[in-house]
Amino acid sequence: MSGAQIVCDGLPAGWLNGWMAAVGATVIGEGVRLHWHPESHSAVLSAAGGDPVASLVAAWPSGEQLADLPIAERWRGAGRLQRKVDVEAFAARARAARNHPQSWSLSSTLTDLAVDAAGEVAHARFDAPGPGPIKWLHHRLLKAWKHVDSPSAERLRASLVGEAERVQDNGLGFDHSRLASPADDGGRWTDPVVEVLAFFALALLPMRGRGTDRRVDPSAFVDQRQRGWRRTPGSRDARRFHWPAWYQPLGADGIDALLDVWRPESPEQWPLVGVHAAWRTVAFQPHGVDKTRAFGAERLLDAG
């Protein structure tokens, strides 16, 4: 750590959850900014006139704040949201949450711009289903948070630099590093600090859709997508999430703007927006009846 910044070797850009956790830190931490080390591609967190770790400690969400997220199963008497969400229930919840500061938790996980034949809204790829007690995203977030409900500066710093012990927990449910080898029945292991921070990156990753409803037109092309999920130009393969690493310290608003202008398919233009490296997801391929969801990463080639 040097001055008002910390090099987070525990949050490398090439690890999807590490990238999301670093971005999430700028969402919850007042004045926290993020850039990436040009050689190691580790996250570098800074805070103007202060300590970014102290900012995160001060802003760490409480159980009451997380329970009050508009994606909670039961929320302020505005109906009930389970895994399958019909469009009327979503619309009612969205109306009730319109002025809530975390209304993004709805728009970044669900969209009524893509409705299937059963009248259910589409989920984001980062809002994967979970069997049995794993349940759905909000439940998984609360479960991870309970491991670190009031972390000290030392505990947060240990996660940021990659020295914290993992706990046996599924986390948010999309990190490939939580998966053990097929020969190792050791369960799922995650760092709950990383998982909680990663959730808040979703604030910058809204869902979109084509405004199609298969109840009205059974042949409609329902093509929901979340920000950052792209197809390779000319390909009909499934979309993959693409994410960059950049030189300049940016807060959440700056990252939001960068994600709008950055084009992964044009590496010769990356330097114009300060991007020096980028990656995309590689989906875990389950076998048989296994329904595990997870994303690894592969680096994109730059113009050099």
Sine and cosine of phi, psi and omega as CSV:
sin_phi,cos_phi,sin_psi,cos_psi,sin_omega,cos_omega
0.00,0.00,0.71,-0.70,-0.03,-1.00
-0.71,-0.71,0.87,-0.50,0.01,-1.00
0.88,0.47,-0.75,-0.66,-0.05,-1.00
-0.99,-0.16,0.59,0.81,0.06,-1.00
-0.60,-0.80,0.36,-0.93,0.03,-1.00
-0.70,-0.72,0.77,-0.63,0.09,-1.00
-0.99,0.12,0.87,-0.49,-0.14,-0.99
-0.98,-0.20,0.99,0.11,0.00,-1.00
-0.92,0.38,-0.26,0.97,0.08,-1.00
-0.99,0.15,-0.08,1.00,0.00,-1.00
-0.80,-0.60,0.92,0.39,0.04,-1.00
-0.95,0.31,0.57,-0.82,-0.03,-1.00
-0.90,0.44,-0.47,0.88,-0.01,-1.00
-0.97,0.25,-0.05,1.00,0.08,-1.00
-0.96,-0.28,0.90,-0.43,-0.10,-1.00
-0.79,0.62,-0.76,0.65,-0.03,-1.00
-0.92,0.39,-0.52,0.86,0.08,-1.00
-0.91,0.41,-0.69,0.72,0.04,-1.00
-0.88,0.47,-0.72,0.69,-0.02,-1.00
-0.91,0.42,-0.62,0.78,0.02,-1.00
-0.90,0.44,-0.66,0.75,0.02,-1.00
-0.90,0.43,-0.67,0.74,0.06,-1.00
-0.91,0.42,-0.67,0.74,0.03,-1.00
-0.87,0.50,-0.53,0.85,0.04,-1.00
-0.88,0.48,-0.56,0.83,0.02,-1.00
-0.97,0.26,-0.38,0.93,0.01,-1.00
-0.97,0.23,-0.68,0.74,-0.07,-1.00
-1.00,-0.05,-0.45,0.89,-0.09,-1.00
-1.00,-0.01,0.87,-0.49,-0.02,-1.00
-0.89,0.45,0.83,-0.55,0.04,-1.00
0.97,0.23,0.08,1.00,-0.01,-1.00
-0.98,0.22,0.72,-0.70,0.01,-1.00
-0.84,-0.55,0.39,-0.92,-0.11,-0.99
-0.72,-0.70,0.72,-0.70,0.31,-0.95
-0.63,-0.78,-0.02,-1.00,-0.13,-0.99
-0.80,-0.59,0.69,-0.72,0.01,-1.00
-0.86,0.50,0.77,-0.64,-0.11,-0.99
-0.93,0.38,-0.30,0.95,0.00,-1.00
-0.97,-0.26,-0.80,0.60,-0.03,-1.00
-0.99,0.14,-0.31,0.95,-0.07,-1.00
0.88,0.47,0.38,0.93,0.13,-0.99
-0.97,0.25,0.50,-0.87,0.09,-1.00
-0.91,0.41,0.60,-0.80,0.13,-0.99
-0.83,-0.56,0.92,-0.38,0.01,-1.00
-0.99,-0.16,0.66,-0.75,0.02,-1.00
-0.64,-0.76,0.24,-0.97,0.06,-1.00
-0.51,-0.86,0.83,-0.56,-0.03,-1.00
-0.87,0.49,0.87,-0.49,0.06,-1.00
0.95,0.32,0.30,0.96,-0.03,-1.00
-0.32,-0.95,-0.11,-0.99,-0.03,-1.00
-0.97,-0.22,0.86,-0.51,-0.03,-1.00
-0.88,0.48,-0.54,0.84,0.02,-1.00
-0.91,0.40,-0.68,0.74,0.05,-1.00
-0.88,0.48,-0.61,0.80,0.04,-1.00
-0.89,0.45,-0.63,0.77,0.01,-1.00
-0.94,0.34,-0.63,0.77,0.06,-1.00
-0.86,0.50,-0.72,0.70,-0.04,-1.00
-0.91,0.42,-0.53,0.85,-0.08,-1.00
-0.99,-0.14,0.00,1.00,-0.09,-1.00
-0.83,0.56,0.78,-0.63,-0.10,-0.99
-0.92,0.39,0.59,-0.81,0.07,-1.00
-1.00,0.04,0.23,-0.97,0.06,-1.00
-0.87,0.49,-0.60,0.80,0.02,-1.00
-0.91,0.43,-0.64,0.76,0.01,-1.00
-0.91,0.41,-0.66,0.75,0.00,-1.00
-0.94,0.33,-0.61,0.80,0.04,-1.00
-0.90,0.43,-0.41,0.91,-0.04,-1.00
-1.00,-0.03,0.11,0.99,0.09,-1.00
-0.90,0.44,0.68,-0.73,-0.05,-1.00
-0.89,0.46,-0.19,0.98,0.07,-1.00
-1.00,0.03,0.06,1.00,0.04,-1.00
-0.85,0.52,0.51,-0.86,-0.01,-1.00
-0.83,0.56,-0.74,0.67,0.08,-1.00
-0.87,-0.49,0.78,-0.62,-0.13,-0.99
-0.56,-0.83,0.92,-0.39,0.15,-0.99
0.76,0.65,0.56,0.83,0.03,-1.00
0.96,0.29,0.16,0.99,-0.05,-1.00
-1.00,-0.06,0.82,0.58,0.07,-1.00
0.96,0.27,-0.22,-0.98,-0.06,-1.00
-0.76,-0.65,0.77,-0.64,0.07,-1.00
-0.94,-0.34,0.88,-0.47,0.13,-0.99
-0.94,-0.33,-0.28,-0.96,-0.04,-1.00
-0.89,0.45,-0.71,0.71,0.04,-1.00
-1.00,0.00,0.88,-0.47,-0.12,-0.99
-0.89,-0.46,0.91,-0.41,0.04,-1.00
-0.98,0.21,0.39,-0.92,-0.17,-0.98
-0.89,0.45,-0.54,0.84,0.02,-1.00
-0.93,0.38,-0.66,0.75,0.03,-1.00
-0.90,0.43,-0.64,0.77,0.03,-1.00
-0.90,0.43,-0.71,0.71,-0.03,-1.00
-0.88,0.47,-0.65,0.76,0.01,-1.00
-0.91,0.42,-0.68,0.74,0.00,-1.00
-0.92,0.39,-0.66,0.75,-0.01,-1.00
-0.89,0.46,-0.64,0.77,0.03,-1.00
-0.90,0.44,-0.69,0.73,-0.03,-1.00
-0.91,0.41,-0.50,0.86,-0.09,-1.00
-0.99,-0.12,0.11,0.99,-0.15,-0.99
-0.81,0.59,-0.62,0.78,-0.05,-1.00
-0.98,-0.18,0.17,0.98,0.01,-1.00
-0.98,0.19,0.69,-0.73,-0.03,-1.00
-0.89,0.45,-0.35,0.94,0.05,-1.00
-0.95,-0.32,0.52,0.86,0.05,-1.00
-0.87,0.49,-0.36,0.93,0.05,-1.00
-0.85,0.52,-0.41,0.91,-0.01,-1.00
-0.89,0.45,-0.40,0.92,0.13,-0.99
-0.99,0.14,-0.78,0.63,-0.11,-0.99
-0.95,0.31,-0.24,0.97,0.04,-1.00
-0.99,-0.16,0.01,1.00,0.02,-1.00
-0.81,-0.58,-0.39,0.92,-0.06,-1.00
-0.65,-0.76,0.41,-0.91,0.13,-0.99
-0.53,-0.85,0.67,-0.74,0.10,-1.00
-1.00,-0.06,0.22,0.98,0.11,-0.99
-1.00,0.03,0.11,0.99,0.08,-1.00
-0.53,-0.85,0.98,-0.19,-0.10,-1.00
-0.89,-0.46,0.76,-0.65,-0.05,-1.00
-1.00,0.07,-0.03,-1.00,-0.09,-1.00
-0.90,0.43,-0.39,0.92,0.03,-1.00
-1.00,0.05,0.01,1.00,0.00,-1.00
0.99,0.16,0.34,0.94,-0.01,-1.00
-0.98,-0.18,0.61,-0.79,0.00,-1.00
-0.98,0.18,0.32,-0.95,-0.06,-1.00
-1.00,0.07,0.53,-0.85,0.07,-1.00
-0.98,-0.18,0.47,-0.88,0.13,-0.99
-0.94,0.33,0.39,-0.92,0.05,-1.00
-0.91,0.43,-0.47,0.88,0.05,-1.00
-0.99,0.13,0.04,1.00,0.08,-1.00
-0.92,-0.39,0.89,0.46,-0.08,-1.00
-0.96,0.28,0.50,-0.87,0.07,-1.00
-0.94,0.34,0.36,-0.93,0.05,-1.00
-0.70,-0.71,0.77,-0.64,-0.03,-1.00
-0.96,0.28,0.51,-0.86,0.15,-0.99
0.82,0.58,-0.76,-0.66,-0.08,-1.00
-0.94,0.34,-0.23,0.97,0.05,-1.00
-0.91,0.42,-0.57,0.82,0.08,-1.00
0.82,0.57,-0.54,-0.84,-0.12,-0.99
-0.92,-0.38,-0.04,-1.00,-0.31,-0.95
-0.83,0.55,-0.73,0.68,-0.05,-1.00
-0.89,0.46,-0.64,0.77,0.05,-1.00
-0.89,0.46,-0.66,0.75,-0.02,-1.00
-0.92,0.40,-0.62,0.78,0.05,-1.00
-0.87,0.49,-0.75,0.67,-0.01,-1.00
-0.88,0.47,-0.63,0.78,0.00,-1.00
-0.91,0.42,-0.68,0.74,0.04,-1.00
-0.91,0.43,-0.68,0.74,-0.04,-1.00
-0.87,0.49,-0.57,0.82,-0.04,-1.00
-0.88,0.48,-0.37,0.93,0.07,-1.00
-0.97,0.25,-0.37,0.93,-0.06,-1.00
-0.64,-0.77,0.83,0.56,-0.11,-0.99
-0.94,0.33,-0.42,0.91,0.02,-1.00
-0.51,-0.86,0.94,0.35,-0.12,-0.99
-0.95,0.31,0.59,-0.81,0.10,-1.00
-0.98,0.21,0.18,-0.98,0.08,-1.00
-0.87,0.50,-0.62,0.78,-0.01,-1.00
-0.91,0.43,-0.63,0.77,0.00,-1.00
-0.92,0.39,-0.69,0.72,0.04,-1.00
-0.90,0.44,-0.69,0.72,-0.02,-1.00
-0.88,0.48,-0.62,0.79,0.01,-1.00
-0.88,0.48,-0.64,0.77,0.05,-1.00
-0.93,0.36,-0.66,0.76,-0.04,-1.00
-0.90,0.44,-0.60,0.80,-0.04,-1.00
-1.00,-0.07,0.01,1.00,0.08,-1.00
1.00,0.09,0.42,0.91,-0.04,-1.00
-0.92,-0.38,0.04,1.00,-0.03,-1.00
-0.99,0.16,0.53,-0.85,0.09,-1.00
-0.98,0.22,0.62,-0.79,0.07,-1.00
-0.99,0.16,0.31,-0.95,0.05,-1.00
-0.88,-0.48,0.35,-0.94,0.00,-1.00
-0.99,0.14,0.99,-0.16,-0.08,-1.00
-0.30,-0.96,0.51,-0.86,-0.03,-1.00
-0.98,0.19,-0.21,0.98,-0.04,-1.00
0.88,0.47,-0.50,-0.87,0.00,-1.00
-0.95,0.31,-0.33,0.94,0.14,-0.99
0.98,-0.17,0.25,0.97,0.05,-1.00
-0.72,-0.69,0.14,0.99,0.00,-1.00
-1.00,0.07,0.85,-0.52,-0.02,-1.00
-0.92,0.40,-0.45,0.90,-0.08,-1.00
-0.95,0.30,-0.15,0.99,0.06,-1.00
-0.98,0.21,-0.24,0.97,-0.11,-0.99
-1.00,0.06,0.73,-0.69,0.07,-1.00
-0.99,0.10,0.23,-0.97,0.11,-0.99
-0.89,0.46,0.51,-0.86,0.06,-1.00
-0.82,0.57,-0.45,0.90,0.00,-1.00
-1.00,0.07,-0.08,1.00,-0.08,-1.00
-0.88,-0.47,0.94,-0.33,-0.01,-1.00
-1.00,0.00,0.81,0.59,-0.11,-0.99
-1.00,-0.07,0.10,1.00,0.01,-1.00
0.98,0.19,-0.21,-0.98,-0.02,-1.00
-0.97,-0.23,0.71,-0.71,-0.03,-1.00
-0.77,-0.63,0.79,-0.62,-0.02,-1.00
-0.63,-0.78,0.28,-0.96,0.13,-0.99
-0.99,-0.13,0.93,-0.37,-0.09,-1.00
-0.90,0.45,-0.48,0.87,0.06,-1.00
-0.89,0.45,-0.72,0.70,0.02,-1.00
-0.88,0.48,-0.68,0.73,-0.04,-1.00
-0.90,0.43,-0.70,0.72,0.00,-1.00
-0.90,0.43,-0.72,0.69,0.03,-1.00
-0.88,0.47,-0.66,0.75,-0.03,-1.00
-0.87,0.49,-0.58,0.82,0.02,-1.00
-0.84,0.55,-0.65,0.76,-0.09,-1.00
-0.95,0.30,-0.26,0.97,0.13,-0.99
-0.90,0.44,-0.41,0.91,0.00,-1.00
-0.87,0.49,-0.34,0.94,0.05,-1.00
-0.85,0.53,-0.43,0.90,-0.02,-1.00
-0.98,-0.20,0.13,0.99,-0.09,-1.00
-0.80,-0.60,0.92,0.38,-0.04,-1.00
-0.94,0.35,0.37,-0.93,0.10,-0.99
-1.00,0.09,0.45,-0.89,0.08,-1.00
-0.69,-0.73,0.22,-0.98,0.05,-1.00
-0.33,-0.95,0.05,-1.00,-0.04,-1.00
-1.00,-0.09,0.02,1.00,-0.04,-1.00
0.96,0.27,0.53,0.85,-0.05,-1.00
-0.98,-0.20,0.50,-0.87,-0.04,-1.00
-0.63,-0.78,0.93,-0.36,-0.06,-1.00
-0.96,0.29,-0.15,0.99,0.15,-0.99
-0.95,0.32,-0.50,0.86,0.01,-1.00
-1.00,0.05,-0.69,0.72,-0.01,-1.00
-0.73,-0.69,0.99,-0.15,-0.05,-1.00
-0.85,0.52,-0.35,0.94,-0.01,-1.00
-1.00,-0.10,0.07,1.00,-0.06,-1.00
-0.88,0.48,0.59,-0.80,0.04,-1.00
-1.00,0.10,0.98,-0.21,0.00,-1.00
-1.00,0.02,0.95,-0.30,-0.17,-0.99
-0.80,-0.60,0.89,0.45,0.03,-1.00
-0.92,0.39,0.49,-0.87,0.03,-1.00
-0.41,-0.91,0.41,-0.91,0.03,-1.00
-0.93,-0.36,0.53,-0.85,-0.02,-1.00
-0.78,0.62,0.70,-0.71,0.02,-1.00
1.00,-0.09,-0.29,0.96,0.00,-1.00
-1.00,0.02,0.88,-0.47,-0.11,-0.99
-0.70,-0.71,0.43,-0.90,0.19,-0.98
-1.00,-0.06,0.49,-0.87,0.16,-0.99
-0.90,0.43,0.76,-0.66,-0.01,-1.00
-0.78,0.63,0.76,-0.64,0.00,-1.00
1.00,0.09,-0.03,1.00,-0.04,-1.00
-0.96,-0.29,0.48,-0.88,0.09,-1.00
-0.95,-0.33,0.22,0.97,0.04,-1.00
-0.91,0.41,0.26,-0.97,0.03,-1.00
-0.87,0.49,0.52,-0.85,0.04,-1.00
-0.90,0.43,0.51,-0.86,0.12,-0.99
-0.82,-0.57,0.51,-0.86,0.06,-1.00
-0.98,0.20,0.73,-0.68,0.02,-1.00
-0.89,-0.46,0.67,-0.74,0.00,-1.00
-0.57,-0.82,0.54,-0.84,-0.08,-1.00
-0.95,-0.31,0.27,-0.96,0.24,-0.97
-0.89,-0.46,0.62,-0.78,-0.13,-0.99
-0.71,-0.70,0.32,-0.95,-0.06,-1.00
-0.99,0.15,-0.66,0.75,-0.23,-0.97
-1.00,0.08,0.68,-0.73,0.05,-1.00
-0.90,0.43,0.82,-0.57,-0.04,-1.00
-0.77,-0.63,0.65,-0.76,0.19,-0.98
-0.99,0.11,-0.07,-1.00,-0.06,-1.00
-0.85,0.53,-0.66,0.75,-0.01,-1.00
-0.91,0.41,-0.62,0.78,0.03,-1.00
-0.92,0.40,-0.64,0.77,0.04,-1.00
-0.90,0.43,-0.66,0.75,0.05,-1.00
-0.83,0.56,-0.72,0.69,0.00,-1.00
-0.92,0.40,-0.66,0.75,0.00,-1.00
-0.88,0.48,-0.68,0.73,-0.01,-1.00
-0.90,0.44,-0.41,0.91,0.06,-1.00
-0.96,0.29,-0.63,0.78,-0.14,-0.99
-0.99,-0.12,-0.34,0.94,-0.04,-1.00
-0.95,0.32,0.70,-0.71,0.01,-1.00
-0.85,-0.52,0.96,-0.27,-0.05,-1.00
-0.88,0.47,-0.44,0.90,-0.03,-1.00
-0.98,0.18,-0.03,1.00,-0.02,-1.00
-0.82,-0.57,0.93,0.36,-0.09,-1.00
-0.88,0.48,-0.41,0.91,0.02,-1.00
-0.92,0.40,-0.31,0.95,0.01,-1.00
-0.98,-0.18,-0.07,1.00,-0.02,-1.00
-0.83,0.56,-0.70,0.72,-0.03,-1.00
-0.86,0.51,-0.42,0.91,-0.01,-1.00
-0.90,0.43,-0.44,0.90,0.02,-1.00
-0.92,-0.40,0.23,0.97,0.10,-1.00
0.99,0.10,0.17,0.98,-0.03,-1.00
-1.00,0.09,0.75,-0.67,-0.01,-1.00
-0.88,-0.48,-0.10,1.00,0.05,-1.00
-0.26,-0.97,0.34,-0.94,-0.01,-1.00
-0.38,-0.92,0.34,-0.94,-0.04,-1.00
-0.64,-0.77,0.20,-0.98,0.15,-0.99
-0.61,-0.79,0.35,-0.94,-0.07,-1.00
-0.96,0.29,0.47,-0.88,0.21,-0.98
-0.82,-0.58,0.88,-0.47,-0.09,-1.00
-0.97,0.25,0.66,-0.75,0.12,-0.99
-0.90,0.43,0.69,-0.72,-0.01,-1.00
-0.97,-0.25,0.98,-0.19,0.00,-1.00
-0.96,0.29,0.31,-0.95,0.00,-1.00
-0.90,-0.44,0.57,-0.82,0.08,-1.00
0.87,0.49,-0.78,-0.63,-0.05,-1.00
-1.00,0.01,0.04,1.00,0.01,-1.00
-0.88,0.47,0.79,-0.61,0.00,-1.00
-0.94,-0.33,0.32,0.95,-0.02,-1.00
-0.87,0.49,0.68,-0.73,0.10,-1.00
-0.91,-0.42,0.69,-0.72,0.04,-1.00
-0.24,-0.97,0.41,-0.91,0.02,-1.00
-0.77,-0.64,0.81,-0.59,0.21,-0.98
-1.00,-0.10,-0.34,-0.94,-0.06,-1.00
-0.54,-0.84,0.48,-0.88,0.20,-0.98
-0.71,-0.70,0.60,-0.80,-0.06,-1.00
-0.98,0.17,0.61,-0.79,0.09,-1.00
-1.00,0.06,0.58,-0.81,0.04,-1.00
-0.97,0.25,0.68,-0.74,0.07,-1.00
-1.00,-0.06,0.01,-1.00,-0.08,-1.00
-0.93,0.36,-0.30,0.96,-0.03,-1.00
-0.98,0.19,0.00,0.00,0.00,0.00
